[in-house]
Amino acid sequence: MKIHFIGIGGIGISGLAQYMHFKGHSVSGSDIKDTIITQKLRDMGISVTVPHNADAITDQDLVVHSAIINPKNPEIVAAKAKGIEVLARREALLKILDDRKVYAVAGAHGKSTTSAILTSIMSGSAIIGAESKAFGSNVRYDASTDVMLFEADESDGSFINSNPYCALVINAEPEHMEYYDYNYELFYDSYRTFIKSAKLKVLNAEDPFLMTLKDEVDAMWLYPSQDIQDIEYVLISNEPHTRFTLKDLGTFDVWGFGKHIALDAALAILAAHESMDIEEIRKNLLGFKGIKKRFDIVGFEKDRVIIDDYGHHPTEIKATFESVKEYASLKGFDKITAIWQPHKYSRTIDNLDAFIKCFDGAKELIILPVWSAGEAKRDIDFEEKFKQYNLTMADKITRANNTITVVKDNKDLEILNKGLIIGFGAGDITYQIRGIA
C-alpha cells in the first residue's frame, strides 16, 4: 500500500509510519515543521514534506492523521476529494495491529518506561512513545514473530483499538480529560473496555480504579506494597539502578531509580513470565538502559550532573524527583536545581495544586513559559502560586558544554554549573537542556 501520515513528526504517528515502512509499504508524510524526527525519517527513505500541502496527496491508498490535525487540513481535504480513505490514528490501529499478538501497555504515566522494559525482556516488534536507548529508536521490527510490544495511548481513546492480547495497566489516573469532556464515567469505561478486550490482563491492584475491577475480571494482579520488597538503589558504573525482590521470583536489577521503576519492571516481568522462563527474564532485564528523555543523563562532570526528563504530569514529576534526591545523595550533591516548562495550560490549571507540591526538595525552581501545544493562552500567576520556592521566572535556558545559562529578557540571569540540574517538560525544553535548541 501507499500510506501517507499527516503529523508524521509526532512520536506516535512516526512510530506507525516506521513500522509500516519496515513491513514493506510505501510511506510518506508531512508535518508543520522540520524536527529531528522528520530528518530521521528522511534518512530511512521516507518522503516527508513541510509544511502541510495538498500537493503531498497524489495516488495514496490510505491517509492517516494524528488526533490534533484539523479536519480542514489541506491534505485531508485533498485526500477526500480524490476518494482516498482517511483515518485518524485511533481508527488506523484497527488495520495496522489487527493480525498482531499485542502486548499493550497503558496508564497515565510510566507506560513508555514499562513498554521499553518489556522490549528488553521479550522478542517481537515494538512501537513505543519514546526512544529506547537499547536499540536507539521508538520502533523495533522483528519479522520472525507476530508479537507486538505496544504503548497504548488513552489520550485520544486509541488504546481501545490496539487489539490487545495482553492489557498491562500501570495506573488509571485521570489525564487528558479534555478529550473525554471531563466525563469521568466515560474515561473509566474506556479503561474497562480496553482491559476486558484482552485475553491476558496484568494490573496494578493498588490503583484506586483498577482495584474496583477485582470482581469483574480475571487478571494477574500485582500488589506493589506486598509483592515488591527489599528495594535498594545502587550505582553500577555510575549509572542508577533499582534492585528489588518480586514475589517468590527472586531479585532483579533494573536501570533507573525509584519505587515507580520497580513497579514498571514488576508488571513487565509478570507479563513476560506467562511465556518466558524467569531466569531468561532476569538476564534480559539487564539490557534495559533507560529511554531518552526519562531520567536521561545528558551531562556528567565530577561536580555536576544534567538530567533531561519528559515528566509533565505532577505524579510523574513527584516520582522522578524522589529518584533525583536519591541520586543526588549517592553522588554527594547538596544542591538540586529543577527547571520546569509547563506543558499545556489545561493540564497546568487542572493539576495546579499538585504541581505546587511536586518540586519539594529543590534548592531552586526555574519556570519557563508554558508550552501551549496549540492551546489558547490563559493567565496563571506562577510567581504567587510557587512563592514557597527559591523561584526564578525565565524565558529560556541555553547550554554550552556542561553549563546551563538561564535567560530572561535576552539577559543572562544565572549560570548553573554545580550540583544536580534537571529539566522537566514535554515541549522544547529537551532541546534547550541538550544545547541543540
Secondary structure, 3 states (H helix, E strand, C coil): CEEEEECCCCHHHHHHHHHHHHCCCEEEEECCCCCHHHHHHHHCCCEEECCCCHHHCCCCCEEEECCCCCCCCHHHHHHHHCCCEEEEHHHHHHHHCCCCEEEEEECCCCHHHHHHHHHHHCCCEEEEEEEECCCCEEEECCCCCCEEEEECCCCCCHHHHCCEEEEEECCCCCCCCCCCCCCHHHHHHHHHHHHHCCCEEEEECCCCCHHHHCCCCCCEEECHHHHEEEEEEEEECCEEEEEEEECCCCEEEEECCCHHHHHHHHHHHHHHHCCCCHHHHHHHHCCCCCECCCCEEEEEECCEEEEEECCCCHHHHHHHHHHHHHHHHHHCCCCEEEEECCECHHHHHHCHHHHHHCCCCCCEEEECCCECCCCCCCCCCHHHHCCCCCEEECCEEEEECCEEEEEECCEEEEEECCEEEEEECCCCHHHHHHCCC
